[in-house]
């Protein structure tokens, strides 16, 4: 069963990026994921299987529209 990952989630990967950053923001989900390094803003495309294998921790979840009130929308 695939991991529950959403656009806007911040994840920590096993290996650090060459810039020194460990944390990535998810920009696109599906069969392929687009993630952005929080430190240097570099974007990378990886298959879902590879992302799920490399994630060590979900640092924060994005707010979903269902949790927002009408005033915040």
C-alpha positions as CSV (number, residue, x, y, z in Angstrom):
1,X,0.0,0.0,0.0
2,X,1.4,3.4,-1.0
3,X,2.4,6.0,1.7
4,X,-0.1,8.8,2.3
5,X,1.9,11.8,0.9
6,X,0.3,15.1,-0.3
7,X,1.5,18.2,-2.1
8,X,3.0,20.6,0.4
9,X,4.3,17.9,2.8
10,X,7.9,18.3,4.0
11,X,9.9,15.0,4.1
12,X,13.4,14.0,5.3
13,X,15.4,11.7,3.0
14,X,18.1,9.2,4.0
15,X,20.9,10.9,2.1
16,X,21.5,14.6,2.1
17,X,21.5,16.7,-1.1
18,X,24.9,17.9,-2.3
19,X,24.0,21.4,-1.0
20,X,23.7,19.9,2.5
21,X,19.9,19.9,2.9
22,X,18.0,16.8,4.1
23,X,14.4,18.2,3.9
24,X,12.3,18.3,0.7
25,X,8.9,19.7,-0.1
26,X,6.6,17.6,-2.3
27,X,5.3,19.6,-5.3
28,X,3.6,16.9,-7.3
29,X,2.3,13.4,-6.4
30,X,1.4,10.4,-8.6
31,X,3.4,7.7,-10.3
32,X,6.3,10.2,-10.4
33,X,7.0,12.8,-7.7
34,X,8.4,16.3,-8.1
35,X,10.2,17.4,-4.9
36,X,12.1,20.6,-4.1
37,X,15.1,20.9,-1.8
38,X,14.2,23.3,1.0
39,X,17.9,24.6,1.2
40,X,18.7,25.3,-2.4
41,X,15.3,25.2,-4.2
42,X,16.5,22.6,-6.7
43,X,13.7,20.5,-8.1
44,X,14.0,16.7,-8.8
45,X,11.6,14.1,-10.4
46,X,11.7,10.6,-8.9
47,X,9.4,7.6,-9.2
48,X,7.0,6.9,-6.3
49,X,8.8,3.7,-5.4
50,X,12.1,5.5,-5.1
51,X,10.7,8.3,-2.9
52,X,9.0,5.9,-0.5
53,X,12.2,3.9,-0.1
54,X,14.3,7.0,0.6
55,X,11.9,8.8,3.1
56,X,13.0,8.4,6.8
57,X,10.5,10.9,8.3
58,X,7.5,13.1,7.4
59,X,8.5,16.4,9.0
60,X,5.2,18.2,8.5
61,X,1.9,17.7,6.7
62,X,0.4,20.3,4.4
63,X,-2.9,21.8,5.6
64,X,-5.8,20.3,3.7
65,X,-8.7,22.5,2.4
66,X,-11.2,20.4,4.4
67,X,-9.6,21.7,7.7
68,X,-9.8,25.3,6.7
69,X,-12.8,27.5,7.6
70,X,-14.7,29.5,5.0
71,X,-13.0,32.7,6.2
72,X,-9.5,31.3,5.5
73,X,-10.4,30.1,1.9
